[in-house]
Structure formats: C-alpha cells, structure tokens
Amino acid sequence: METSPASTTEGMDKNCWELRLYIAGQTPKSVAALANLKKYCVQHLQGRYKLEVIDLLINPQLAEGDQILAIPTLVRKVPVPIRKIIGDLSNEERVLVGLDIRAVVGIATH
C-alpha cells in the first residue's frame, strides 16, 4: 500500500476527496489510469484530495475490502456514497460524472 506524497494534502477537511486506485503492477492500463487520475485531481480537486494507490500484485488481499473484481479500479471512498470506475480513466467526462465531481466544483453539466 502506498500513498503518493505529491497527491496527498496536509490538513484534510470535510471537503476532501478520498480516492483509492487499485492497479496490478506497471501494466500500460495501470500506468495510464494513475496518470489520468492525477491529471484530473490537479485540474478539478486541487488541494482537496487524498490518493492511495494499491498494487494488488504486492497486496492481493486488499482487493476483498472494496470488492475489486477488475483492475485498474478507482474507488471514491469520501464523499459518500462510494463510487467505482473500472478502466484506464482515459474518458475525462465519464470519470468526472462517475465520481460526481462536476457538480461539486461548479462546472456546468449539460
């Protein structure tokens, strides 16, 4: 289990998003998912998120807690309800809508 220091914010408050990305080593999809997620967090949640990256090749037992059936999988733990997105996160619109980020940051939805 690893937390990316570049993506972790000190002094979290109730507006902080807790995200967990499950990957399997350095596969192209896992690498793309992490890069895409970091980009979206910087653009839309700057200073208001905590990102935990879990490599299931190192800690396979951790998949059970969030019922991970496919990888890469992104889990939004906070704010509730929990939401999950499977894949390389390359479709920004789908990720933002799936995580319900657009409404929170005040971006107009169509």
DSSP file (Angstrom, degrees, kcal/mol; ACC not computed):
  #  RESIDUE AA STRUCTURE BP1 BP2  ACC     N-H-->O    O-->H-N    N-H-->O    O-->H-N    TCO  KAPPA ALPHA  PHI   PSI    X-CA   Y-CA   Z-CA
    1    1 A M              0   0    0      0, 0.0     2,-0.4     0, 0.0    53,-0.2   0.000 360.0 360.0 360.0 132.8    0.0    0.0    0.0
    2    2 A E  E     -A   53   0A   0     51,-2.0    51,-2.4     2,-0.0     2,-0.5  -0.995 360.0-151.4-140.1 142.9    1.4    3.3   -1.0
    3    3 A T  E     -A   52   0A   0     -2,-0.4    49,-0.2    49,-0.2     5,-0.1  -0.959  25.3-127.3-112.4 130.5    0.3    6.9   -0.7
    4    4 A S    >   -     0   0    0     47,-1.1     3,-1.6    -2,-0.5     4,-0.5  -0.659  12.8-155.3 -78.9 114.0    1.6    9.3   -3.3
    5    5 A P  G >  S+     0   0    0      0, 0.0     3,-0.8     0, 0.0    -1,-0.2   0.832  93.3  58.3 -60.0 -32.6    3.1   12.3   -1.5
    6    6 A A  G 3  S+     0   0    0      1,-0.2    -2,-0.1    -3,-0.1    -3,-0.0   0.727 112.4  41.1 -69.0 -19.0    2.5   14.5   -4.5
    7    7 A S  G <  S+     0   0    0     -3,-1.6     2,-0.4    44,-0.2    44,-0.4   0.357  96.2  92.8-110.5   4.4   -1.2   13.8   -4.3
    8    8 A T    <   -     0   0    0     -3,-0.8     2,-0.5    -4,-0.5    42,-0.2  -0.832  60.4-152.6-103.8 137.1   -1.7   13.9   -0.6
    9    9 A T        -     0   0    0     40,-0.6     3,-0.3    -2,-0.4     2,-0.1  -0.899  10.6-132.4-112.0 134.4   -2.8   17.1    1.1
   10   10 A E  S    S+     0   0    0     -2,-0.5     0, 0.0     1,-0.2     0, 0.0  -0.458  85.9  29.3 -76.1 154.2   -2.0   18.0    4.7
   11   11 A G  S    S-     0   0    0     -2,-0.1    -1,-0.2     1,-0.1     0, 0.0   0.951  82.0-159.4  65.4  52.1   -4.8   19.3    6.9
   12   12 A M        -     0   0    0     -3,-0.3     2,-0.2     2,-0.1    -1,-0.1  -0.286   9.7-170.2 -63.2 147.3   -7.7   17.5    5.3
   13   13 A D    >   -     0   0    0      0, 0.0     3,-1.8     0, 0.0    -1,-0.1  -0.664  43.9 -80.5-126.9-172.6  -11.2   18.9    5.9
   14   14 A K  T 3  S+     0   0    0      1,-0.3    -2,-0.1    -2,-0.2     0, 0.0   0.659 125.1  61.7 -68.4 -14.2  -14.7   17.7    5.2
   15   15 A N  T 3  S+     0   0    0      2,-0.1     2,-0.3    64,-0.0    -1,-0.3   0.279  80.5 116.8 -91.3  10.9  -14.4   18.8    1.6
   16   16 A C    <   -     0   0    0     -3,-1.8     2,-0.5    33,-0.1    33,-0.3  -0.605  59.4-140.1 -83.9 137.8  -11.6   16.4    1.0
   17   17 A W  E     -b   49   0A   0     31,-2.9    33,-2.8    -2,-0.3     2,-0.6  -0.835   8.3-153.6 -96.5 131.5  -12.0   13.6   -1.5
   18   18 A E  E     +bC  50  78A   0     60,-2.3    59,-2.6    -2,-0.5    60,-1.3  -0.932  19.8 179.9-107.6 115.1  -10.5   10.2   -0.6
   19   19 A L  E     -bC  51  76A   0     31,-3.0    33,-2.4    -2,-0.6     2,-0.4  -0.905  13.7-166.2-118.8 142.6   -9.7    8.2   -3.6
   20   20 A R  E     -bC  52  75A   0     55,-2.6    55,-3.1    -2,-0.4     2,-0.6  -0.991   4.7-162.3-130.3 123.8   -8.2    4.7   -3.9
   21   21 A L  E     -bC  53  74A   0     31,-2.9    33,-3.0    -2,-0.4     2,-0.5  -0.927   5.3-156.4-110.3 119.6   -6.8    3.3   -7.1
   22   22 A Y  E     +bC  54  73A   0     51,-3.2    51,-1.7    -2,-0.6     2,-0.2  -0.833  24.1 164.7 -94.8 126.9   -6.3   -0.4   -7.4
   23   23 A I  E     -b   55   0A   0     31,-2.7    33,-3.2    -2,-0.5     2,-0.4  -0.795  36.8-131.3-131.8 173.6   -3.7   -1.4  -10.0
   24   24 A A    >   -     0   0    0      1,-0.3     3,-0.7    -2,-0.2     6,-0.2  -0.776  64.8 -66.2-130.4  87.9   -1.7   -4.5  -10.9
   25   25 A G  T 3  S-     0   0    0     -2,-0.4    -1,-0.3     1,-0.2     2,-0.1  -0.294  92.0 -37.4  68.2-152.4    2.0   -3.6  -11.3
   26   26 A Q  T 3  S+     0   0    0     -3,-0.1    -1,-0.2     4,-0.1    29,-0.0  -0.248  81.0 152.1-105.4  43.6    3.1   -1.3  -14.1
   27   27 A T    <>  -     0   0    0     -3,-0.7     4,-2.7     1,-0.1     5,-0.3  -0.329  60.1-108.3 -67.2 156.9    0.9   -2.5  -16.9
   28   28 A P  H  > S+     0   0    0      0, 0.0     4,-2.4     0, 0.0     5,-0.2   0.890 120.7  48.7 -54.7 -41.0    0.0    0.0  -19.6
   29   29 A K  H  > S+     0   0    0      2,-0.2     4,-2.5     1,-0.2     5,-0.2   0.900 112.2  48.2 -67.5 -39.4   -3.6    0.3  -18.3
   30   30 A S  H  > S+     0   0    0      2,-0.2     4,-2.2     1,-0.2    -1,-0.2   0.927 113.5  46.6 -66.0 -44.6   -2.5    0.8  -14.7
   31   31 A V  H  X S+     0   0    0     -4,-2.7     4,-2.3     2,-0.2    -2,-0.2   0.911 114.4  48.0 -63.4 -43.2    0.1    3.4  -15.6
   32   32 A A  H  X S+     0   0    0     -4,-2.4     4,-2.9    -5,-0.3     5,-0.2   0.912 110.0  52.2 -64.6 -42.6   -2.5    5.2  -17.8
   33   33 A A  H  X S+     0   0    0     -4,-2.5     4,-2.6     1,-0.2    -2,-0.2   0.920 111.6  46.1 -60.5 -44.5   -5.1    5.1  -15.1
   34   34 A L  H  X S+     0   0    0     -4,-2.2     4,-2.5     2,-0.2     5,-0.2   0.928 114.3  47.3 -65.5 -45.0   -2.7    6.6  -12.5
   35   35 A A  H  X S+     0   0    0     -4,-2.3     4,-2.0     2,-0.2    -2,-0.2   0.927 114.5  46.7 -63.0 -44.7   -1.5    9.4  -14.9
   36   36 A N  H  X S+     0   0    0     -4,-2.9     4,-2.4    52,-0.3    -2,-0.2   0.927 112.6  49.8 -63.2 -44.9   -5.1   10.3  -15.9
   37   37 A L  H  X S+     0   0    0     -4,-2.6     4,-2.5    -5,-0.2    -2,-0.2   0.916 109.7  50.1 -62.0 -44.1   -6.3   10.3  -12.3
   38   38 A K  H  X S+     0   0    0     -4,-2.5     4,-2.3     1,-0.2    -1,-0.2   0.907 110.4  51.3 -60.7 -41.0   -3.5   12.6  -11.1
   39   39 A K  H  X S+     0   0    0     -4,-2.0     4,-2.1    -5,-0.2    -2,-0.2   0.929 111.5  46.1 -61.8 -46.3   -4.2   15.0  -14.0
   40   40 A Y  H  X S+     0   0    0     -4,-2.4     4,-2.8     1,-0.2     5,-0.5   0.887 111.5  52.2 -65.4 -39.0   -8.0   15.1  -13.2
   41   41 A C  H  X S+     0   0    0     -4,-2.5     4,-2.3     2,-0.2     7,-0.2   0.920 110.6  47.1 -64.0 -43.4   -7.3   15.6   -9.4
   42   42 A V  H  < S+     0   0    0     -4,-2.3     4,-0.4    -5,-0.2    -1,-0.2   0.906 118.1  42.7 -64.0 -40.9   -4.9   18.5  -10.1
   43   43 A Q  H  < S+     0   0    0     -4,-2.1    -2,-0.2    -5,-0.2    -1,-0.2   0.868 132.2  17.0 -73.5 -37.4   -7.4   20.2  -12.5
   44   44 A H  H  < S+     0   0    0     -4,-2.8    -3,-0.2    -5,-0.2    -2,-0.2   0.635 132.8  31.5-116.9 -17.9  -10.6   19.6  -10.5
   45   45 A L  S >< S+     0   0    0     -4,-2.3     3,-3.1    -5,-0.5   -28,-0.2   0.081  72.3 169.8-129.4  23.9   -9.7   18.8   -6.9
   46   46 A Q  T 3  S-     0   0    0     -4,-0.4    -4,-0.1     1,-0.3    -3,-0.0  -0.099  75.4  -1.4 -49.3 124.3   -6.5   20.7   -6.3
   47   47 A G  T 3  S+     0   0    0      2,-0.1    -1,-0.3     1,-0.1    -5,-0.1   0.508 119.5  83.7  76.5   4.8   -5.6   20.7   -2.6
   48   48 A R  S <  S+     0   0    0     -3,-3.1   -31,-2.9    -7,-0.2     2,-0.3  -0.057  74.4  75.0-131.7  34.9   -8.8   18.8   -1.7
   49   49 A Y  E     - b   0  17A   0    -33,-0.3   -40,-0.6   -42,-0.1     2,-0.4  -0.989  51.3-154.9-147.5 156.8   -7.9   15.1   -2.3
   50   50 A K  E     - b   0  18A   0    -33,-2.8   -31,-3.0    -2,-0.3     2,-0.5  -0.999  18.5-161.5-128.1 126.4   -6.0   12.2   -0.9
   51   51 A L  E     - b   0  19A   0     -2,-0.4   -47,-1.1   -44,-0.4     2,-0.5  -0.944   6.4-172.6-116.2 124.1   -5.0    9.5   -3.3
   52   52 A E  E     -Ab   3  20A   0    -33,-2.4   -31,-2.9    -2,-0.5     2,-0.5  -0.965   8.6-157.7-114.3 127.7   -4.0    6.0   -2.2
   53   53 A V  E     -Ab   2  21A   0    -51,-2.4   -51,-2.0    -2,-0.5     2,-0.6  -0.921   6.7-167.7-108.0 124.7   -2.6    3.6   -4.8
   54   54 A I  E     - b   0  22A   0    -33,-3.0   -31,-2.7    -2,-0.5     2,-0.8  -0.953   9.0-154.9-117.5 118.0   -2.8   -0.1   -4.0
   55   55 A D  E >>  - b   0  23A   0     -2,-0.6     4,-2.4   -33,-0.2     3,-1.1  -0.817   2.2-161.3 -91.8 111.9   -0.8   -2.6   -6.2
   56   56 A L  T 34 S+     0   0    0    -33,-3.2   -32,-0.2    -2,-0.8    -1,-0.1   0.609  87.3  67.0 -74.1 -10.8   -2.7   -5.9   -6.0
   57   57 A L  T 34 S+     0   0    0    -34,-0.3    -1,-0.3     2,-0.2   -33,-0.1   0.804 113.0  33.2 -72.3 -28.2    0.4   -7.8   -7.1
   58   58 A I  T <4 S+     0   0    0     -3,-1.1    -2,-0.2     1,-0.2     3,-0.1   0.844 136.9  21.8 -91.3 -41.5    2.0   -6.8   -3.8
   59   59 A N    ><  +     0   0    0     -4,-2.4     3,-1.6     1,-0.1     4,-0.2  -0.580  65.5 161.0-128.3  68.5   -1.1   -6.8   -1.6
   60   60 A P  G >  S+     0   0    0      0, 0.0     3,-1.5     0, 0.0     4,-0.3   0.783  70.9  68.1 -63.0 -26.3   -3.7   -9.0   -3.3
   61   61 A Q  G >  S+     0   0    0      1,-0.3     3,-0.9     2,-0.2     4,-0.4   0.723  86.5  69.4 -65.7 -20.3   -5.7   -9.5    0.0
   62   62 A L  G <> S+     0   0    0     -3,-1.6     4,-0.7     1,-0.2     3,-0.3   0.626  81.2  75.5 -75.1 -11.8   -6.7   -5.8   -0.1
   63   63 A A  G <4>S+     0   0    0     -3,-1.5     5,-2.7    -4,-0.2     3,-0.3   0.818  86.2  62.6 -67.4 -29.9   -9.0   -6.4   -3.1
   64   64 A E  T X45S+     0   0    0     -3,-0.9     3,-1.2    -4,-0.3    -1,-0.2   0.870  91.6  63.4 -65.8 -38.3  -11.6   -8.0   -0.9
   65   65 A G  T 345S+     0   0    0     -4,-0.4    -1,-0.2    -3,-0.3    -2,-0.2   0.867 116.4  28.4 -57.5 -40.8  -12.3   -4.9    1.2
   66   66 A D  T 3<5S-     0   0    0     -4,-0.7    -1,-0.3    -3,-0.3    -2,-0.2   0.218 111.5-116.4-104.1  13.0  -13.6   -2.9   -1.7
   67   67 A Q  T < 5 -     0   0    0     -3,-1.2     2,-0.5    -4,-0.2    -3,-0.2   0.938  42.9-172.1  51.9  55.9  -14.8   -5.9   -3.7
   68   68 A I      < +     0   0    0     -5,-2.7    -1,-0.2     1,-0.2     3,-0.1  -0.695  20.6 163.7 -83.7 121.5  -12.4   -5.3   -6.6
   69   69 A L        +     0   0    0     -2,-0.5     2,-0.3     1,-0.2    -1,-0.2   0.590  65.1  27.2-111.6 -18.5  -13.2   -7.7   -9.5
   70   70 A A  S    S-     0   0    0     17,-0.0    -1,-0.2   -48,-0.0   -48,-0.1  -0.962  84.0 -97.6-142.1 156.8  -11.3   -5.9  -12.3
   71   71 A I  S    S+     0   0    0     -2,-0.3   -48,-0.1     1,-0.2     2,-0.1  -0.978  91.5  35.2-136.3 151.0   -8.2   -3.7  -12.5
   72   72 A P  S    S+     0   0    0      0, 0.0    15,-2.8     0, 0.0     2,-0.4   0.552  78.4 166.9 -71.6 148.4   -7.5   -0.9  -12.7
   73   73 A T  E     -CD  22  86A   0    -51,-1.7   -51,-3.2    13,-0.2     2,-0.5  -0.999  24.3-152.1-132.2 131.3  -10.4    0.3  -10.5
   74   74 A L  E     -CD  21  85A   0     11,-3.3    11,-2.3    -2,-0.4     2,-0.5  -0.887  12.0-165.9-101.4 131.0  -10.9    3.7   -8.9
   75   75 A V  E     -CD  20  84A   0    -55,-3.1   -55,-2.6    -2,-0.5     2,-0.8  -0.975  11.9-152.7-119.5 124.9  -12.9    3.8   -5.7
   76   76 A R  E     +CD  19  83A   0      7,-3.2     7,-1.3    -2,-0.5   -57,-0.2  -0.865  19.3 173.4 -93.6 109.7  -14.2    7.1   -4.3
   77   77 A K  E     +     0   0A   0    -59,-2.6    -1,-0.2    -2,-0.8   -58,-0.2   0.884  54.9  62.7 -82.8 -42.3  -14.4    6.5   -0.5
   78   78 A V  E    S+C   18   0A   0    -60,-1.3   -60,-2.3     1,-0.1    -1,-0.3  -0.998  86.8  41.4-136.3 135.3  -15.3   10.0    0.5
   79   79 A P  S    S-     0   0    0      0, 0.0    -1,-0.1     0, 0.0   -64,-0.0   0.500 107.6 -98.4 -73.8 154.2  -17.6   11.8    0.0
   80   80 A V  S    S+     0   0    0     -2,-0.1     2,-0.2     2,-0.1    -2,-0.1  -0.469  94.4  69.2 -76.0 153.9  -20.2    9.0    0.3
   81   81 A P  S    S-     0   0    0      0, 0.0     2,-0.1     0, 0.0    -5,-0.0   0.495  86.5-119.5 -76.8 159.4  -21.7    7.1   -1.3
   82   82 A I        -     0   0    0     -2,-0.2     2,-0.3    -7,-0.1    -5,-0.2  -0.435  33.6-167.8 -65.2 137.2  -18.8    5.0   -2.5
   83   83 A R  E     -D   76   0A   0     -7,-1.3    -7,-3.2    -2,-0.1     2,-0.4  -0.959   5.2-158.9-129.1 149.6  -18.4    5.0   -6.3
   84   84 A K  E     -D   75   0A   0     -2,-0.3     2,-0.4    -9,-0.2    -9,-0.2  -0.974   7.5-172.7-130.9 143.2  -16.3    2.9   -8.5
   85   85 A I  E     -D   74   0A   0    -11,-2.3   -11,-3.3    -2,-0.4     2,-0.4  -0.997  12.0-155.0-133.5 129.1  -14.9    3.3  -12.0
   86   86 A I  E     +D   73   0A   0     -2,-0.4     2,-0.2   -13,-0.2   -13,-0.2  -0.851  50.8  39.3-105.8 138.0  -13.1    0.5  -13.9
   87   87 A G  S    S-     0   0    0    -15,-2.8    -2,-0.1    -2,-0.4   -17,-0.0  -0.744 102.3 -48.0 125.7-170.0  -10.6    1.1  -16.7
   88   88 A D        -     0   0    0     -2,-0.2   -52,-0.3   -17,-0.1   -51,-0.1   0.412  65.3-127.6 -85.0   3.2   -7.8    3.3  -17.6
   89   89 A L        +     0   0    0    -17,-0.1     6,-0.1    -3,-0.1    -2,-0.1   0.757  63.3 139.4  61.2  27.8   -9.8    6.5  -16.8
   90   90 A S        +     0   0    0      1,-0.1     2,-1.1     2,-0.0     3,-0.1   0.714  49.7  77.9 -77.4 -19.8   -9.0    8.0  -20.2
   91   91 A N     >  -     0   0    0      1,-0.2     4,-2.2     2,-0.1     5,-0.2  -0.755  64.1-171.8 -91.9  96.6  -12.5    9.4  -20.7
   92   92 A E  H  > S+     0   0    0     -2,-1.1     4,-2.8     1,-0.2     5,-0.3   0.889  81.7  52.0 -58.1 -44.8  -12.4   12.5  -18.6
   93   93 A E  H  > S+     0   0    0      1,-0.2     4,-2.5     2,-0.2     5,-0.3   0.916 110.7  48.5 -59.2 -44.1  -16.1   13.3  -18.8
   94   94 A R  H  > S+     0   0    0      2,-0.2     4,-2.8     1,-0.2    -1,-0.2   0.896 112.9  48.0 -64.0 -40.6  -17.0    9.8  -17.8
   95   95 A V  H  X S+     0   0    0     -4,-2.2     4,-2.3     2,-0.2     6,-0.2   0.936 113.0  46.9 -66.6 -46.4  -14.7    9.9  -14.8
   96   96 A L  H  <>S+     0   0    0     -4,-2.8     5,-2.6     2,-0.2     6,-0.8   0.909 117.9  41.9 -63.8 -42.4  -15.9   13.3  -13.6
   97   97 A V  H ><5S+     0   0    0     -4,-2.5     3,-0.7    -5,-0.3    -1,-0.2   0.919 113.6  53.2 -69.7 -42.8  -19.5   12.4  -13.9
   98   98 A G  H 3<5S+     0   0    0     -4,-2.8    -2,-0.2    -5,-0.3    -1,-0.2   0.850 114.8  40.5 -61.4 -35.5  -18.9    8.9  -12.5
   99   99 A L  T 3<5S-     0   0    0     -4,-2.3    -1,-0.3    -5,-0.2    -2,-0.2   0.504 109.3-125.3 -88.7  -5.3  -17.2   10.4   -9.4
  100  100 A D  T <>5 +     0   0    0     -3,-0.7     4,-0.6    -4,-0.5    -3,-0.2   0.857  67.9 135.4  63.0  37.0  -19.8   13.2   -9.3
  101  101 A I  H  >< +     0   0    0     -5,-2.6     4,-2.2    -6,-0.2     6,-0.2   0.846  54.6  67.8 -81.5 -36.4  -17.0   15.8   -9.3
  102  102 A R  H  4>S+     0   0    0     -6,-0.8     5,-2.0     1,-0.2     4,-0.5   0.890 102.4  44.5 -55.1 -46.3  -18.6   18.1  -11.9
  103  103 A A  H >45S+     0   0    0      1,-0.2     3,-0.6     3,-0.2    -1,-0.2   0.873 111.8  54.0 -67.4 -36.3  -21.4   19.2   -9.6
  104  104 A V  H 3<5S+     0   0    0     -4,-0.6    -2,-0.2     1,-0.2    -1,-0.2   0.892 111.2  42.9 -67.5 -40.7  -19.1   19.7   -6.6
  105  105 A V  T 3<5S-     0   0    0     -4,-2.2    -1,-0.2     2,-0.1    -2,-0.2   0.422 115.1-112.5 -90.3   3.0  -16.7   22.0   -8.4
  106  106 A G  T < 5 +     0   0    0     -3,-0.6     2,-0.4    -4,-0.5    -3,-0.2   0.709  60.4 153.6  80.7  20.0  -19.4   24.0  -10.0
  107  107 A I      < -     0   0    0     -5,-2.0    -1,-0.3    -6,-0.2    -2,-0.1  -0.708  51.3-110.6 -81.8 131.6  -18.8   23.1  -13.6
  108  108 A A        -     0   0    0     -2,-0.4     2,-0.3     2,-0.0    -1,-0.1  -0.369  31.7-151.1 -63.5 134.7  -22.0   23.3  -15.6
  109  109 A T              0   0    0      1,-0.1    -1,-0.0    -2,-0.1     0, 0.0  -0.789 360.0 360.0-105.3 154.0  -23.4   20.0  -16.7
  110  110 A H              0   0    0     -2,-0.3    -1,-0.1     0, 0.0    -2,-0.0   0.408 360.0 360.0-104.1 360.0  -25.5   19.5  -19.8
